[in-house]
Amino acid sequence: MEFFLHLWDELDDVVSACRHLATETAGEVLASAAPLIATASVALIAGATTLLLAAQRYVPALTL
């Protein structure tokens, strides 16, 4: 019986280590991706603004 308790304890340690590694990896990936996401968002907003300003000339409903 004691053998199974030690085995269970070792298995729990391995699972905890894997969980910690996965959590840290996800945090690092998200931290490094945040600037790229922000840059892409700014580029999309700038492109949409440019298109709307250009379309204003041809679509009278877009003028304020």
N, C-alpha and C positions, 0 to 999 in steps of 0.2 A: 504494500500500500504506500509506503514511504517513497518508493521509486516513482510512482505515478505523481506524487505531490512535487517531487523535484523536477520531473519532466514537465509538469504543468507550469511550474515556476519559470523554467527555462523558456518554454514556449511563450509565456506571457512577456518575458523580457525581450524576446526577439520581435514580437508583435509591437511592443511599445517603441522599440528602436525604429522599426519600419514606419510606424505612424509619425514619429518625430521627424524622420528623414523626409517623408512625403510632405509634411506640413511646412518644413523649412524650404524645401524645393519650390513648393507652390508660392510661398511668400517671396522668394527671390525672383521667380519668373514674373509675378505680378508687379513687383517693385521695378523691375527693369523694363516692363512693357508699358508702364504708366506714361512716361514721356512720349513714347511713340504714339500711343492712343491720343494724347493731348495734341500732338502735332498734326495727326491726321484729322482730328476734329476741327482744328483751326483752318486747315486747308479746305475741308469741305464747306465750312461756313463762308470762307472767303470766295470760293468758287460759286456757291449759291448766290451770294450777294452780287458778284460780278454778272452772273447770268440775269438776275432780276433787274439790275440797273441797265443792262444792255437791252433787255426785252421791253423796258419802259418806253423806249423810243418807238416800238412797233405795236405795242398793245396799250391803247389809251386807258383801259381799266386799271392799269398798274400805277398810273400817276396819282399823286396825292392831291 
